[in-house]
Amino acid sequence: MKTSYENDNIELTYICEKINHIDKINNINLNFNIIKK
């Protein structure tokens, strides 16, 4: 059994990775829009 503390850490890590992924996609879209202009 994991402690709730470990579970929270795993959740946070997962959320952070999701946010990072979204950031990367946004950056790619921004760069693409700049290139198109």
PyMOL Python script that loads the backbone (N, CA, C, O; Angstrom):
from pymol import cmd

cmd.read_pdbstr("""\
ATOM      1  N   MET A   1       0.846  -1.210   0.000  1.00  0.00           N
ATOM      2  CA  MET A   1       0.000   0.000   0.000  1.00  0.00           C
ATOM      3  C   MET A   1       0.879   1.256   0.000  1.00  0.00           C
ATOM      4  O   MET A   1       1.873   1.349   0.720  1.00  0.00           O
ATOM      5  N   LYS A   2       0.486   2.184  -0.808  1.00  0.00           N
ATOM      6  CA  LYS A   2       1.187   3.466  -0.786  1.00  0.00           C
ATOM      7  C   LYS A   2       0.553   4.360   0.276  1.00  0.00           C
ATOM      8  O   LYS A   2      -0.629   4.232   0.595  1.00  0.00           O
ATOM      9  N   THR A   3       1.348   5.250   0.803  1.00  0.00           N
ATOM     10  CA  THR A   3       0.785   6.224   1.736  1.00  0.00           C
ATOM     11  C   THR A   3       0.035   7.269   0.918  1.00  0.00           C
ATOM     12  O   THR A   3       0.247   7.390  -0.288  1.00  0.00           O
ATOM     13  N   SER A   4      -0.825   8.008   1.563  1.00  0.00           N
ATOM     14  CA  SER A   4      -1.564   9.038   0.831  1.00  0.00           C
ATOM     15  C   SER A   4      -0.594  10.117   0.350  1.00  0.00           C
ATOM     16  O   SER A   4      -0.823  10.759  -0.676  1.00  0.00           O
ATOM     17  N   TYR A   5       0.483  10.307   1.098  1.00  0.00           N
ATOM     18  CA  TYR A   5       1.484  11.292   0.684  1.00  0.00           C
ATOM     19  C   TYR A   5       2.091  10.895  -0.658  1.00  0.00           C
ATOM     20  O   TYR A   5       2.232  11.731  -1.550  1.00  0.00           O
ATOM     21  N   GLU A   6       2.446   9.632  -0.800  1.00  0.00           N
ATOM     22  CA  GLU A   6       3.003   9.162  -2.068  1.00  0.00           C
ATOM     23  C   GLU A   6       1.984   9.313  -3.186  1.00  0.00           C
ATOM     24  O   GLU A   6       2.329   9.718  -4.296  1.00  0.00           O
ATOM     25  N   ASN A   7       0.750   8.994  -2.899  1.00  0.00           N
ATOM     26  CA  ASN A   7      -0.295   9.118  -3.916  1.00  0.00           C
ATOM     27  C   ASN A   7      -0.434  10.566  -4.360  1.00  0.00           C
ATOM     28  O   ASN A   7      -0.565  10.844  -5.552  1.00  0.00           O
ATOM     29  N   ASP A   8      -0.407  11.486  -3.405  1.00  0.00           N
ATOM     30  CA  ASP A   8      -0.509  12.905  -3.748  1.00  0.00           C
ATOM     31  C   ASP A   8       0.644  13.314  -4.653  1.00  0.00           C
ATOM     32  O   ASP A   8       0.459  14.052  -5.621  1.00  0.00           O
ATOM     33  N   ASN A   9       1.831  12.827  -4.326  1.00  0.00           N
ATOM     34  CA  ASN A   9       3.000  13.175  -5.137  1.00  0.00           C
ATOM     35  C   ASN A   9       2.848  12.662  -6.556  1.00  0.00           C
ATOM     36  O   ASN A   9       3.194  13.348  -7.518  1.00  0.00           O
ATOM     37  N   ILE A  10       2.334  11.465  -6.676  1.00  0.00           N
ATOM     38  CA  ILE A  10       2.139  10.886  -8.003  1.00  0.00           C
ATOM     39  C   ILE A  10       1.111  11.714  -8.775  1.00  0.00           C
ATOM     40  O   ILE A  10       1.295  12.003  -9.957  1.00  0.00           O
ATOM     41  N   GLU A  11       0.047  12.083  -8.106  1.00  0.00           N
ATOM     42  CA  GLU A  11      -0.982  12.916  -8.750  1.00  0.00           C
ATOM     43  C   GLU A  11      -0.371  14.231  -9.225  1.00  0.00           C
ATOM     44  O   GLU A  11      -0.589  14.654 -10.360  1.00  0.00           O
ATOM     45  N   LEU A  12       0.390  14.866  -8.352  1.00  0.00           N
ATOM     46  CA  LEU A  12       0.987  16.158  -8.687  1.00  0.00           C
ATOM     47  C   LEU A  12       1.942  16.031  -9.864  1.00  0.00           C
ATOM     48  O   LEU A  12       1.955  16.870 -10.764  1.00  0.00           O
ATOM     49  N   THR A  13       2.726  14.987  -9.843  1.00  0.00           N
ATOM     50  CA  THR A  13       3.661  14.764 -10.945  1.00  0.00           C
ATOM     51  C   THR A  13       2.896  14.604 -12.244  1.00  0.00           C
ATOM     52  O   THR A  13       3.274  15.157 -13.277  1.00  0.00           O
ATOM     53  N   TYR A  14       1.822  13.845 -12.179  1.00  0.00           N
ATOM     54  CA  TYR A  14       1.009  13.605 -13.369  1.00  0.00           C
ATOM     55  C   TYR A  14       0.428  14.917 -13.894  1.00  0.00           C
ATOM     56  O   TYR A  14       0.460  15.193 -15.093  1.00  0.00           O
ATOM     57  N   ILE A  15      -0.099  15.714 -12.976  1.00  0.00           N
ATOM     58  CA  ILE A  15      -0.695  16.996 -13.365  1.00  0.00           C
ATOM     59  C   ILE A  15       0.373  17.905 -13.977  1.00  0.00           C
ATOM     60  O   ILE A  15       0.132  18.555 -14.995  1.00  0.00           O
ATOM     61  N   CYS A  16       1.542  17.945 -13.357  1.00  0.00           N
ATOM     62  CA  CYS A  16       2.626  18.791 -13.873  1.00  0.00           C
ATOM     63  C   CYS A  16       3.026  18.359 -15.270  1.00  0.00           C
ATOM     64  O   CYS A  16       3.267  19.195 -16.142  1.00  0.00           O
ATOM     65  N   GLU A  17       3.097  17.055 -15.483  1.00  0.00           N
ATOM     66  CA  GLU A  17       3.472  16.571 -16.813  1.00  0.00           C
ATOM     67  C   GLU A  17       2.418  16.951 -17.840  1.00  0.00           C
ATOM     68  O   GLU A  17       2.744  17.309 -18.972  1.00  0.00           O
ATOM     69  N   LYS A  18       1.161  16.874 -17.444  1.00  0.00           N
ATOM     70  CA  LYS A  18       0.081  17.268 -18.360  1.00  0.00           C
ATOM     71  C   LYS A  18       0.228  18.742 -18.716  1.00  0.00           C
ATOM     72  O   LYS A  18       0.129  19.120 -19.883  1.00  0.00           O
ATOM     73  N   ILE A  19       0.463  19.569 -17.704  1.00  0.00           N
ATOM     74  CA  ILE A  19       0.584  21.011 -17.937  1.00  0.00           C
ATOM     75  C   ILE A  19       1.776  21.284 -18.845  1.00  0.00           C
ATOM     76  O   ILE A  19       1.690  22.102 -19.761  1.00  0.00           O
ATOM     77  N   ASN A  20       2.892  20.598 -18.590  1.00  0.00           N
ATOM     78  CA  ASN A  20       4.074  20.778 -19.436  1.00  0.00           C
ATOM     79  C   ASN A  20       3.760  20.405 -20.871  1.00  0.00           C
ATOM     80  O   ASN A  20       4.183  21.081 -21.808  1.00  0.00           O
ATOM     81  N   HIS A  21       3.031  19.345 -21.031  1.00  0.00           N
ATOM     82  CA  HIS A  21       2.678  18.879 -22.373  1.00  0.00           C
ATOM     83  C   HIS A  21       1.820  19.932 -23.085  1.00  0.00           C
ATOM     84  O   HIS A  21       2.038  20.237 -24.257  1.00  0.00           O
ATOM     85  N   ILE A  22       0.852  20.474 -22.361  1.00  0.00           N
ATOM     86  CA  ILE A  22      -0.021  21.503 -22.940  1.00  0.00           C
ATOM     87  C   ILE A  22       0.809  22.735 -23.302  1.00  0.00           C
ATOM     88  O   ILE A  22       0.602  23.344 -24.351  1.00  0.00           O
ATOM     89  N   ASP A  23       1.748  23.097 -22.427  1.00  0.00           N
ATOM     90  CA  ASP A  23       2.626  24.233 -22.701  1.00  0.00           C
ATOM     91  C   ASP A  23       3.405  24.018 -23.985  1.00  0.00           C
ATOM     92  O   ASP A  23       3.528  24.927 -24.806  1.00  0.00           O
ATOM     93  N   LYS A  24       3.930  22.813 -24.157  1.00  0.00           N
ATOM     94  CA  LYS A  24       4.712  22.516 -25.362  1.00  0.00           C
ATOM     95  C   LYS A  24       3.841  22.673 -26.595  1.00  0.00           C
ATOM     96  O   LYS A  24       4.270  23.253 -27.593  1.00  0.00           O
ATOM     97  N   ILE A  25       2.629  22.164 -26.532  1.00  0.00           N
ATOM     98  CA  ILE A  25       1.718  22.261 -27.676  1.00  0.00           C
ATOM     99  C   ILE A  25       1.415  23.730 -27.969  1.00  0.00           C
ATOM    100  O   ILE A  25       1.406  24.145 -29.128  1.00  0.00           O
ATOM    101  N   ASN A  26       1.167  24.510 -26.923  1.00  0.00           N
ATOM    102  CA  ASN A  26       0.883  25.930 -27.117  1.00  0.00           C
ATOM    103  C   ASN A  26       2.077  26.635 -27.748  1.00  0.00           C
ATOM    104  O   ASN A  26       1.913  27.478 -28.630  1.00  0.00           O
ATOM    105  N   ASN A  27       3.278  26.288 -27.294  1.00  0.00           N
ATOM    106  CA  ASN A  27       4.484  26.900 -27.853  1.00  0.00           C
ATOM    107  C   ASN A  27       4.631  26.559 -29.321  1.00  0.00           C
ATOM    108  O   ASN A  27       4.976  27.414 -30.135  1.00  0.00           O
ATOM    109  N   ILE A  28       4.370  25.322 -29.650  1.00  0.00           N
ATOM    110  CA  ILE A  28       4.474  24.897 -31.050  1.00  0.00           C
ATOM    111  C   ILE A  28       3.460  25.674 -31.893  1.00  0.00           C
ATOM    112  O   ILE A  28       3.780  26.132 -32.990  1.00  0.00           O
ATOM    113  N   ASN A  29       2.256  25.818 -31.384  1.00  0.00           N
ATOM    114  CA  ASN A  29       1.222  26.560 -32.117  1.00  0.00           C
ATOM    115  C   ASN A  29       1.622  28.020 -32.279  1.00  0.00           C
ATOM    116  O   ASN A  29       1.437  28.606 -33.346  1.00  0.00           O
ATOM    117  N   LEU A  30       2.169  28.603 -31.221  1.00  0.00           N
ATOM    118  CA  LEU A  30       2.608  29.996 -31.288  1.00  0.00           C
ATOM    119  C   LEU A  30       3.684  30.154 -32.350  1.00  0.00           C
ATOM    120  O   LEU A  30       3.620  31.054 -33.187  1.00  0.00           O
ATOM    121  N   ASN A  31       4.667  29.275 -32.307  1.00  0.00           N
ATOM    122  CA  ASN A  31       5.761  29.343 -33.280  1.00  0.00           C
ATOM    123  C   ASN A  31       5.229  29.167 -34.690  1.00  0.00           C
ATOM    124  O   ASN A  31       5.661  29.852 -35.617  1.00  0.00           O
ATOM    125  N   PHE A  32       4.316  28.270 -34.842  1.00  0.00           N
ATOM    126  CA  PHE A  32       3.750  28.015 -36.161  1.00  0.00           C
ATOM    127  C   PHE A  32       3.033  29.260 -36.677  1.00  0.00           C
ATOM    128  O   PHE A  32       3.162  29.624 -37.846  1.00  0.00           O
ATOM    129  N   ASN A  33       2.277  29.908 -35.794  1.00  0.00           N
ATOM    130  CA  ASN A  33       1.550  31.116 -36.197  1.00  0.00           C
ATOM    131  C   ASN A  33       2.513  32.229 -36.587  1.00  0.00           C
ATOM    132  O   ASN A  33       2.260  32.971 -37.536  1.00  0.00           O
ATOM    133  N   ILE A  34       3.607  32.342 -35.859  1.00  0.00           N
ATOM    134  CA  ILE A  34       4.593  33.380 -36.176  1.00  0.00           C
ATOM    135  C   ILE A  34       5.215  33.097 -37.539  1.00  0.00           C
ATOM    136  O   ILE A  34       5.413  34.008 -38.343  1.00  0.00           O
ATOM    137  N   ILE A  35       5.516  31.839 -37.789  1.00  0.00           N
ATOM    138  CA  ILE A  35       6.137  31.459 -39.068  1.00  0.00           C
ATOM    139  C   ILE A  35       5.184  31.740 -40.233  1.00  0.00           C
ATOM    140  O   ILE A  35       5.615  32.167 -41.304  1.00  0.00           O
ATOM    141  N   LYS A  36       3.912  31.503 -40.021  1.00  0.00           N
ATOM    142  CA  LYS A  36       2.933  31.688 -41.104  1.00  0.00           C
ATOM    143  C   LYS A  36       2.801  33.145 -41.509  1.00  0.00           C
ATOM    144  O   LYS A  36       2.497  33.438 -42.665  1.00  0.00           O
ATOM    145  N   LYS A  37       3.024  34.063 -40.577  1.00  0.00           N
ATOM    146  CA  LYS A  37       2.807  35.484 -40.870  1.00  0.00           C
ATOM    147  C   LYS A  37       3.827  36.027 -41.858  1.00  0.00           C
ATOM    148  O   LYS A  37       3.781  37.207 -42.207  1.00  0.00           O
TER     149      LYS A  37
END
""", "prot")
cmd.dss("prot")
cmd.show_as("cartoon", "prot")
cmd.util.cbc("prot")
cmd.orient("prot")
